């Protein structure tokens, strides 16, 4: 079943922990069992979206990921900012913060920065997941070293076969085992043709090459999962994707699908 990589508010609020959007269990060798722990210093632009009011304090309220593209500008997935996740329009989520400079969510490292403004792509289609991105404006700036450059259209980082890394604090097994420390999974950018075969428009979803890029491994085993939504996919030192959706986690033949960042670049260059 197609599903975004984000928890639902109803389950999370009831249990004070992050729960699965859809209970799609992965095999034991999947997802970030194929990942590795990383220090936040290796990817200082990776941030966590947090709301303790909605998701509890066990993991600092983390419910999605994000990536800093400017000192006060963070990208994330549009579906992370939906009413079904936050329980209200995003501007009414009073304690929404971005946690930066903190790899271990149980520590006091880094900063928890309030969100001053929220913009959700008006062209986002929740049925197809096309245009799945939003922009958070922070109340105070991050250091310049905490910002990553976005890859524009035509950048070689999008070429099939390119080695890439996805970062997040999401589900480690596909069964609701959420990480407390930042993890990274090594994947490869896949061709549009292979992604169109994987998601041709059936119940699993529809791959749109204009707004999406997919990455993974042909045999599965390394992937993003629930709780990783909005986090970065990085290749050749540049941001190429935001964790968006997929069928299961780490399944062979069902790669992870990411918002294509070149589309974000075009929207921002056009003044949104």
Secondary structure as GFF3:
##gff-version 3
##sequence-region A 1 272
A	DSSP	beta_strand	2	4	.	.	.	ID=ss1
A	DSSP	alpha_helix	9	15	.	.	.	ID=ss2
A	DSSP	three_ten_helix	31	34	.	.	.	ID=ss3
A	DSSP	beta_strand	35	37	.	.	.	ID=ss4
A	DSSP	three_ten_helix	40	42	.	.	.	ID=ss5
A	DSSP	beta_strand	46	50	.	.	.	ID=ss6
A	DSSP	alpha_helix	52	55	.	.	.	ID=ss7
A	DSSP	beta_strand	62	70	.	.	.	ID=ss8
A	DSSP	beta_strand	73	76	.	.	.	ID=ss9
A	DSSP	three_ten_helix	78	81	.	.	.	ID=ss10
A	DSSP	alpha_helix	83	86	.	.	.	ID=ss11
A	DSSP	three_ten_helix	90	92	.	.	.	ID=ss12
A	DSSP	beta_strand	97	100	.	.	.	ID=ss13
A	DSSP	beta_strand	111	120	.	.	.	ID=ss14
A	DSSP	beta_strand	134	138	.	.	.	ID=ss15
A	DSSP	three_ten_helix	144	146	.	.	.	ID=ss16
A	DSSP	three_ten_helix	156	158	.	.	.	ID=ss17
A	DSSP	beta_strand	163	168	.	.	.	ID=ss18
A	DSSP	beta_strand	183	189	.	.	.	ID=ss19
A	DSSP	alpha_helix	192	198	.	.	.	ID=ss20
A	DSSP	beta_strand	200	202	.	.	.	ID=ss21
A	DSSP	beta_strand	205	206	.	.	.	ID=ss22
A	DSSP	beta_strand	212	216	.	.	.	ID=ss23
A	DSSP	beta_strand	232	235	.	.	.	ID=ss24
A	DSSP	beta_strand	238	247	.	.	.	ID=ss25
A	DSSP	beta_strand	256	260	.	.	.	ID=ss26
A	DSSP	alpha_helix	261	269	.	.	.	ID=ss27
###
